[in-house]
């Protein structure tokens, strides 16, 4: 089954509801023909409700990102694009009549959409890649933006020659020679086939005088009521009909394309359908031609694709193909079925609980329990079959699809790599290919796949690879015998031991580099065993400096090795790596290696920096004795006026997370933060601002708070922007100037990753930019922010998003009220009281009670002179 991409029209970007419409479900891609729909400033949000496809990548969050766009702008742009294509129909369109029909259907469909957003969900496709869903979403967003820029430029310049697939993003139109071929592809139907629409939505079976007919949604008769039965339409819009006791076929267009002439008939499976005459089954095609003569007592398509049929002849079952070739002889009491999409075919054995099991080539494999048979997909559209040791077999057996025994007596298939299998026998491991050829005998203690990827053509790196294997996928293994390791390569039909068993250890450093150990020392080789450094180092680890580089340690020095170039490691970059490694529980290298690397970084540093680094390393262990040592080292560094030590020691004294209760001293913490700030630490400046804000170790002081946040921000500490934004947003007087400053700082905070959607939505709305406000309010509503729901409700009621949508406004007001925004009850009261078509006295009274319970006064509307005249005329006072 292909992986799917989904497009929705929805009222809220991240909330599936009864009003949401699934516009498209398509395999692997969003066609370039639909990109013009997604022309507005697309945004990425985490999705929880639309993503019905689970990610099997454990690194992925449960919520997968989706893209959403404003629908109105997309519909307008889409229509412009299709009118542009129509203008150049002589050059672009093969079937102008079909294009016109598709265009009319598309425009009519889009005009019927009344919800403000398009949402694109490709999480099912994202699951195919090891790349994070977030990175893939950003790539899709950029590709859509880029492709629309090409399309827009073509329309702006009125230059149809710009519609070249080579100009669009990579993989666009893959499989098509040019844009014209893509546009005219029958499977797209000029874009209409990709849209999920009832097809045809107007076909309805009706009954008159006991007979069945077919009519469309307008009541137009497509088929007069002449049939005794019209059975349900199948997936290909074909239905079996009966008249006068004979069966035939009609389609949803009202065409009787195969007249009733059979004693019985069944749905088409693929291109063929089983039909009956004189109690004999045969097959017909969609032209009504008999392709398999009437000779069987029963006939069923096994895989529902028109390829193989289980048939009964002379009260015995067998299997045939469309050419009536007998694949399984007619000698079975029960029909033959497949529960695994054609990898095996089975039939029950009379008076037994076992089954006869056939391969995909219809060769008898065994009689037994299917649970003890494993099938493995291999190249050339075939399978290998493993019979697991059970009552029927004394050992594990591996066969090909012709039931030729490939290997026996092994204990386990340790790993299936599609073309190669690692097996274990008598506690030793070996390697076979999918043809059953033994590549490595069972003499190895361990065989393990190496996660390596070549970034150059394999023949350039290893010229002995033959031409017939140069484009095949290559797999590297490390093989172990005794205490020594070697490297083995398999690529197509080429297999070779790259190195002998030379190494004490082999570690993968990155996708193109291996670390090898000999006689206690380490060196580097490429996947083909070519040396990239001498074997002289105490240890070698991966690097954070460059994806193809690594760090090597020797004689208290650290070197950076990058493609045979060896330089001294940058202490600052290495320090970042050491710090992140300790944060991740020594994921990249162990604690002893971290200590040696830290010693190298500390060497030559000023005394304060050296003490600071030692203290940080000790603090990371979280051991009580090490924490005490770290505190003493921080104190020594503070005595040397080391700003970062002041800040870190202040954090220990603050003990905000109750990790160091024995050291808690808020007054001392504040003094250290202040000293750190005065010594030039931007983090110290920020923390001093926090102290003045929270009154930690010093009475609260808003002016001092703002001063130190400003100092930190101007010194380059971007997180202070959020604090300054909040200061001008919440603390300072509500003036236009202060809100402009709040906007400035919040925009910076947003770039730093802060969630300020509510604040930016409110500010842009206050400052009169509803377009920008809208995008932030939508994201805030996705976070269930009550104010955002309320403001979006007013936008829906006032027609700011697209056209006025009172039901959507009501829905949003209710969400706002339910989330705690009580003022939304007033909006609901007014809607149910004053808005024509939505007046509801009972609901208005309900929201009136809620307002009074919350302390709100319901405003009395002012009467105009016209209102007074009307009321007098109606006899009201």
N, C-alpha and C positions, 0 to 999 in steps of 0.2 A: 504494500500500500504506500502511495506517495505521501510525502509530508506536505501539509496544507498551509496556505496563507488565507487569512480571513479579513474581509472589509465590512465594517458596520456603519450604519447611520444611527446616531444615538443622541440622547439629550444630555448625557453626562459622559465625560471622557473615560471614566473608570468604573461606571456602575451599570451593569446589565439590568435592564428592566423590561417590563412587558411591552413597552413602546419601541425598544431597540429592534432594528431590522438588520438581518444578515444579508448584505448586498452581494457578497462574493465568497466562494470557497474554491480555491484553485491550487493546483499542485506546484509547489516549489517557488513560485515567483508571483510578482505583480506585474502584469504585462505593461510595456511602455505605452500601450494604447490607453491605459487607465491612469497613468501618472498625472495627466493634467487635472484630475480630480483633487490631487493632493498638492495644491499650489501655494497655500497660505503658509505662514511661519509654523511649520510642524514642530510639535514638542513631544518629548518622551516622558512618560510617567510609568510608575510601577503599576502593574495590572494584577488584580486578584480575581476578578469575577469573569472576565472574558476568557482567561487562559484555561481552557478545558483540557489541554494537553500537558501532562506532567513532564517535568525535566528529570532525566535520569542522571544528570551531572550533579554529584553531591556538592560541588562548589557553588552551584547556582542557588539563589534565593527561591523561596516558594513562589513569590510573585515575579512574573516576567515582564519586562518593559514592553509597552505598546506605543505606537505613534498616533497622535490625533491632530486633525486639521479642521479649519472652519469650512463648513459645507457650502455656504453661499458663494464664496469666492471660487471654490473648486468647480461648482456646477457651471458658473459663468465662463470660467476658463476652458472647461471641457467643451462647451458648446462652440466657443471660438475656434478651438482646435479642429473639431469635426467640420465646421464650416470652411475652414482653411483647406482641409483635405478635399472637400467637395469642390472647391474652387479649382483644384488641380486634378479633377477626377480622370481626365484623359491620360495623364501621366501615371496616376497612382492606382486607379480602381479597375479591376477586371470585370466586376459584375455590378454595374451602377444601380440596377434595380434592387439587388440584395443589400447594397450599401444604404440606399435611401430608406428601405424598410428597417434596417438595423438602427440607423440614425434616428428615425421617428420613434422607434420603440425606446431607445436610450433616453432621448429628450423627454418623452412622456413619463418614463419611469422616474427620472431625476426630478422633474417638476412635481411629482407626487410625494417626494420626501419632504417632511416638515420639521425635521430635527436638526439642531445647529451644528453637529459635528460628524466628521468621518473619523473612524478609528481603524487603524491597521494593526493586526495582530499576526506576527510571523513567528511566534514562539515555537510552534511545532517544527518549523524549518531550523530555528536556532538550535534546537536539540541535536541536530545532526553534527554540530561543530563543537570542538573543545574550547573555542573562543567564548568569552562570557557573553551572556545575552545582552548586557548593557552595551558592550563594544559593538556587537552585531547590529543592535538597534540604531546606534549612532552612524554606522556605515550605511545602513538602509536609508536613514534620514538624509545623509549627505548625497547618496546616489540619486534619490528622488529629486532633491533640490537641484542637483547638477543637470539631470536630464530635462527637467522643466525649464531650466535656463536655455538649453539648446532649442527646445520646442518654441519657447517664447521668442527667442531671437529669430527663428525661421519665420514666425508669424509677423513679428515687428518689421522685418526687412522684406516680407513677402517673397521669400526665397525658398522654394520647395527643395532645392538641391541640398539644403542643409539637413534634410532628413536622411542622414547616413548612419547606419548602425555603428560604424567605426568612431563616430563623434560622441556617442553616448558612453555611459559608464561600462566598465568591464562586465562581460557576461550578458549585457542587454541584447536580446534577440538571438541568443545562442541557438545555433541549429538552422538559422535562416540566412540566405545569401545576401539579402538586402531588406530595406524597410518595406518595399512594395510586397515582397514575398511574405513578410510577417503580417502586413495589413490584410492581405487577401487569403490568409490561411483559413481553410474551411472550418477548422476546429474552433476558431475565434468568432466566426460570423460577424466580422467587423466590430467586435467588442461585446455584442449582445449575448453571445453564448457564455461569457464569463460572469454575467450578472445572474444572481439567483432570482429568477422570476417563475411563477407558475407557468408551466409550458405544456400545452396552452391552458391558461387559467380558466378559460371559459367552457371547456369540455365537460358536459354534465349529462349523465344517463337519466332519461326520464321514461315514464310508463304511460301508455294510453291504450285503453281497451285490452289490457293484458299483454300488450306487446311493448318492446323496449326500443327507444331511439336515442339520438344524441343531439344536444343543442348547446349553443354557446351562452355566455353570460348575459347577452342581450335578449336571449330567447329565440334567436335565429335557429331554425332547424338545420342541423348538419346531416343527420341521418333520420329519415322518416321512421316511425315506430313500426318496424316490420320483423323484428327479431324476437324469438322467445326468450333469449338471454343475451345480454352483453356483459361479459365478465370484466373483472377489474383490469385496467390498463397496466401493462408492465413498464419497466424502467425505460423501454424504447418507444413508449407511447403506442403500443399495439395491444389490441384486446381480441380475445377469442369471442366469436358470436355464434349463435345457433339459429337456424331457420329450417322448419320442416324436418327436424330431427338430424340435420346435417350441420357440420361445423366449418367455419372459415375465420377470416381475420379482417378487422377494420383498424384504421388509425384515427388519431384524434382530429385530423383534418376532415373526417367524415368520409374517407375513401374506403370502399370495400375492395381491398387490393388482392384478396384471395377469397373467391366466392365460396359459400358453404357447399362442401362436397365430401366431407370426411365424417366417419361415424363418431369420431372423437378427436380433439385437438388440444395441444398444450402450448404454454407460452414459449416464445422464442428464447433460446439461450445462445447468445452470440448471433450467428447468422442462420441458425437452423432451429427447427421445431419438430417435435415428435407428433405424428398424426396416426390415426387408426382407420383401417378399412377392413371389413369382414374379420374383425377381431385380430388383425395382424398390424403390427406397428412398423412404420417407416419414418423417413426424415424428408422434410421439404426445406427449400431455401425461401427467401423473402419474395421471390418471383412466383412462388407456388410450384416450382419444378421439383419433381421427386429426385432426391439425390441418394436415397437409400431405399431400396424397394421394400414393399410390405411383406415381411417374412418372419417377424419376431413377435413373441407373445407379450413382451414388455420391453421398454426402452427408456433409459434415463441418462441424462447428461451428468457425468460424475462431477466435473469441475465447473459446471455452469458457464462454459466458454466455447462450447461447440467443438471440443478437441477429442474427448474420449467418452464412450457410452457403455454403460453396463446393460446388457441385453439378455433376454431369456429365450432360449430355443429348445424345443422338445423338453420343456420343464427343467432345463439346466441353465445356469447363469454363466456368462463370460463377459469379456470386454472387447469392443471393436472400436475402430476409428471411423472417420467420415468416409473413408474409401472402402469400408466394410472389411478391412483387414482384421483378422482375429488376433488379438493381442494376448488374451487369456482364454484358454479353451473353454468350451461350454460343457463343464463337468462339475459345477458347483451348485449346492442346494440353495444358497442365499446370494443376494445381489452383492456386487463388489462396490465398495465405497472408499473414500479417502478423507481422513480427518485432519490431514496436515498439508493441504493445498498441493497434493500431487507428489510429495516426496515418497510416500508409500501408498499402496492400495491393499485393502484387506477384505476378507470375507469370513464369516463364521463357519466353524466346523461342526457338523451335526453331532449332538449328544456330547459335546465337549465345551469347556470354557475357553478353549484356545481359538486362535484365528490363523488362517493362512495369510502370510505377509509377503507382498510382492514389492519389488523395487520400482522406481519411477520408469524403468524400461520394461516393466511387466514380466520380470523374471522372478520365479519363486525364491524367496530368501529363506524362509523358515516357517515352521508352525509353532506358535507359542503366544505368549502375552506381549502385546505391543509395547507395554511399559518397559520391557527389557530390550527394546530396540531403539538405538539412537541413530538419527540421520544427520549428516554434516554436508551442508552445501559447499560445493567445490567448483572450480572453473568448468567451462564448457556445459553450463546448465545441467549439472549432474550432482550426484550425491555419493558419499561413502556411508556404509552402514555398519554400526557396531552392535554385535550381539553380546550383551552383558552376561557374565557368568551367572547361571541360574540352574533350575532343575533340568532344563533342556540342553545346557552347554556346560562343560566342565572347566572352561576357560573363556576369557574374552577373545572375541574374534572380530576382525575388521575386513569387510568385503567391499568390492566396487559394485557398480550398478548391474554388472553382468554376473554377480555372485561368484566372482573369482576371489579366493581368499588372498588377502594381501599380507596379513600378519596375524599371529595368534600368540597366546600365552603371556601377553603383557598385562600389567596390573591396572594401568590407568592411562587415559589420554590426559596428560598434564595440561596441555594447551593446544587449542585449535586455532591456527593462524590462516585458515582458508586454503592456502596452497601447501602448507607445511604443518606437521603435527609433531609435538614433543610427547614422547611416550615413556613410561616407566616400566621396567621389567626386572624382577629380582633386585630391586632397590637401586638399579642403575638406569640411566636415561639414554635414549636414543632419538634419532630424528628421521622421519620418513616424509616423502612428498605425497601429494594427493594421488599419484599413480601407484603408490605402494612401494616405490623404490627406497631402499634403505640408504639414507645419506650419511648418517653417523650411527655406528653400531652401539649396542648397549654396554658401553664400557665407561661412561662418564658419570661422575657423581652428581653433576648438575649441568643442565643446559638452560640458558635463560635469554630471552629476547632483549636486545639492547635498544632503547628508545633513541634512535639516531635518524636524522633526516639530512639528505645530501642537498647542498645548495648550488651544486654544479652538475652538469651531465656526468653520469657515472663513468663513461669511457675516458673522460678527461682526467678523472681522479685515479682510474684503475684501467689502463688500456687493454688488459687481457680479456675484458668482458666482450663476448662476441656480439656482432651486430643484431642477431635475432633476440638478444636479451637486453639490449640497451634501453628499451622503453618499458621494461617490466619493473614491477615494484620490488625493491631490494630489502632484504631482512638480514640484520646482523644479530649474531648470537655470541654470548660468552660461554665457553665450554670449560668445565672443571674436571680434572682427574687428579686424585690425590690432593695435593696442596697447590697445584699450579693451574693457571687459567690461560686460555687462548681465545682467538677471535675467529669466527666462522661466518661465511657469507653465502646467502642463497638469493639468486636473482633469476627468475624464469627457470630455464633448464640448466643454468650454470650454478654450480655449487663448489665451494672451495674453502679449505682451511687457510685463512688469511695469515695467521701467525701460529706457530707451534705453541705448546703449553709452556710459556716463558715467564708468566707473571704470577706474583704472589696474590695480587688483587687487581680488579678492573672496576673503575667507577665511571659512570657517565657524568661529565661535567656540564655539558650542554648538548644541543642537538647535533653538533659536528665534532665534538672533542671528547676523548677518553683520557682519564688519569690511570696510569699503570704503576704498580709497585714491584720493585725487584730488590732483593737483599735489603729490605727495610727502607729503601729510598724511593722517591716518586719522580715520575716524568710524565710527559704528555705525548700521545700519539693521535693521529686521525683515525677514522673508522677502518682504514686499510692497513693500520699498523705502522704508518710512516711517522717517524719521530718528529715532534715539534718542539722538543726541549730535551736537554740531557737528563738522565735519571740521577739527580743529585739532591733533591729537595726532601725536607723532613715531612711535609705534607702539602697537598694541593687541594684547593676548594674552588667552587664556582665563584663568579664575580658579579658584583652589582654595577661594575663600571661599563661593561659592554657585553651584549648577549653572547658573543663568541670568545670572550676572554675568561681568564681565571687567575686566582692568586696562588702564588707558590712561596713557601716559607723555608728559609735556610739561614743558619747562623745569625739568628735574631734580626733578619731582614725579610721584608715582604716584597715580592716582585709581581708585576702585572704582565702576564703572557697573553698576547693577542696575535694569533696567526704567525707564530714563530718569532714575533718581535717581543723582546723582553726589556721592560723598563721598571724603574722603581715605582712602587704603588703610591698613590696620592693619599697621604694620611687622613685628610679630611673626608674623602669619599669612603675610605676604609672604616673610619670611625662611624659613619652613618650605617655601614653594613654591620658592624659589631653591635651597635645599639639595636637595630631592627632584629638581628638574630637573637638577642637576649629577650626581646619583647615576644618573639614567637617560640620561646621555649627551646632555644638552640636548635632550630630547624635546619639551618644551612650548615652548621659546623658545631662541634662539641665544645664543652666548657673549657677543656684544657687548651684547645686550639684558640678559643676566644682570648684566653689569658695571654698566650704568646703573641697574638696579633695586637692586643692592647699594649703590651710592653713595647712593641715596635712603634706604635703610634705615639706613646708617651715619651719615647727617646728623643731628646732634643727640644722638647717642649719647655716653655717657662714653668717654674715650679708650681704655680697655681693651677695651670692646665693639667699638669701631670697628676697632682693630688686629686683634682676634680675627676679625671678619668678613672683613677683607681677607685675612688669612692663610688662612682656610678656602677662600676663592674661589681663591687661588693654588694651594693644595694639591690642589684638585679637578682641576687641569689635568694633574697627574702629570708635568709637565715639570721636568727637573732644576734649571734656573735658577729656576723658580717655587717649587719646594720649598725651595731655599736662601733665597729672599726670605721665604717663609712662616715658616721657622724663625726668622729674624731678627725678624719681626713678633711671633711668639709670645713670643720672649725679651723684647722690649720690653714686651709686655702682662704677662708674669710679673713684671717689675720693678715694674709698677703693682699687683701683688697681684691679678691677674685670675685667678679660680679655674678657669674653663673653659680658659683658655690653658695653665695649669699641666697640666691633665689631658691636653689634646691634644698638648702638647709631650712629655709623659711617654710617650704612645703612640708618638711618633716615636722616642724614645730606646729604648723597649722593642723596637721593630722586630720584633714577633711574626711578621709575614708576610714578612720579608726584603725589604721595599720600600725601606728607608733604611739599608743596612748601614754607610754612612759616619758615621751619627749614633748607632749602637747604643751604649748605656751604661746597663746595668740598674740600677746603684746610683743614678745621677742620675735615672733614670726613677722609682724607688721614692720618692726624696725629693720629686719633683714631685707624684706621686700623693698622698703624705702631706700636703704643703703645700696641695694642692687640697682635700683632705678637711677640713683644719683651717680653710680659708677658706670652707667651707660648700658645696662642690660635692658633690652626692649621688652623682654618677658617680665622683668622686674617692674618696669613702668606699668605694664598691663595689670600685673597682680596688685600693685599699689592702688591702682584705680579700683580694682575689685574690693580691696579692703575698705576704702572710703565709701564704696557703694553699700556694702553689707554691714559696715560697722564692726569689722573683725580686727580687734586689737586697737581700735581708734574710733572715736565717735563718727557717725556718718557725716559726710560733707560733700554735697553735690558739686560744688565748684571745684574742689580738689579732685573729685572723681573725674570730672570732665577734663581737667587739666592733664592728668596722667594718662587718660585714654588717648587724648590728642597727642601727647608726647610720644606714646607708643606707636600710634598710627603714622605720625609724620616721620618716625624713625624706621618705618617699614614693616611694622607688625600689623598685618592686615586683619586678624581677628578682632582688633579693637574697633573696626568699622561697625560691626554689629552693635557694640555697646554705645557708640556715638549715635548711631541711627536711633536706637531706643531712647537715648537721652533727649534728642530733639523731637521725637515722636510722642513720648509719654510725659516727660518731665517739664520741658520748657513751655512757655505760653503758646497757645494754638494760633500761630500766625503763619501767613503764607511763606515767609522767609524761613521759619523754622522747619516747616514741612518740606521745603525745597532741600534744606540741609539733610533732613531725615532720609529723603529719597536718594540723595547722593550717596550717603553712607550705606544704606540698605542695598543699593545696587552693587556696591563693592562687596558687601557681606554675602550677597547671592553668589557672586563669582567665586567666593571662598567656600561655598558649599552650605551656607546657612539657609534654613528654610524660612524665608520671609515673604511667602506668598500672600498671606493675609495683609501684612503691612504694606507691601507694594501695591496690592489690589486696592486697598483703601486710599493710599496716597494718590495713585493715578486717577482714581475716581474723583477724589476731592479736587485735584488739579485740572480736571476736565478732559483727561485723555482716556475715554472709555474703551478704546480699542486695546490699549496696553493693559488697562485695568482688567479687561475681560480674560486675557490669557492667564493672569495671576490668580484671579478669582476662581477660575476653573480648576487650577491646580490645588488651590486651598480647599475647594469643595471636595476634591478627591481625598483630602486629608480629614474630611468630615468637620470642617470649620463652620460653625453655625452662621457667623456673619457673612461668609462667602455665599452660603446657600441663600441667605436673605437678599443680598445685593444682586445675585444672579436672578432671583425671583423678580426683582424690579426691572431688570434688563429684559426678561421674557415678557413681562406685562407691558413694558413701554416700547417693545420692538427694537431694542438696541442691538441684539445679536443678529436676528434676521427679522422675519415678520412677527407680529404680535402673537404670542402663544399663551393664552390664559391657563389651559390645563398644565402646561409646564411650569408656569409661575406658581400655581397652587401647589404643585408637587414640591417645588423648592421652598416655598414658604413653610410647608408642613415639616420638611426636613430641618429647616432652620429652627422652628419652634421645638421640635422634638430634641434638637441638639442643645437647647437652652437659650436660644435667642427669642425672648418673649415678645419683643416688638413685632415679630412676624405674625403674631395672633391678630394684631391690628390690621395688617394687610389682608389677612384671610377674612376678617370681619367686613372690611370694606369691599372686597371682591364679592362676597356672598350677599352684600347689601345693595351695591350700586352698579356692578358690572352687568350690562344686559346679557341675558342668556345664561347667567350663572347665579341669579338671585336664588337664595335658599334661606328662608326665614329661620328654620330650625338650626342650620349650621351657623348662621349669623349670631343667633342667641347663644349658641355654645361658645363661640369665640368671644362674645361679649362678656360672658361669665368668667372666662379665663383671664381676660384683660382686667376685669375688676378685682379678681383674686390676686393679681400681680401688682395691683396699685396703679394701673394705667387709667387715665381718663379718656373716654371715647369722645373725640371732637365732634361737635355738632356742625354739620355743613351749613354754610351761609346760603340764604335764599336770594336768588336774583329776582328782579322785577317780573321776569317771564315766569319763574317758578311760582311766585305769589299769585300771578294772574291765573295760572293753570289750576292751582289749589283752590282759589276762590270759585273758579268755574266748576270744579269738582265738588264744591261744597265743603271744603276743608278749611279749618281756621289756621 
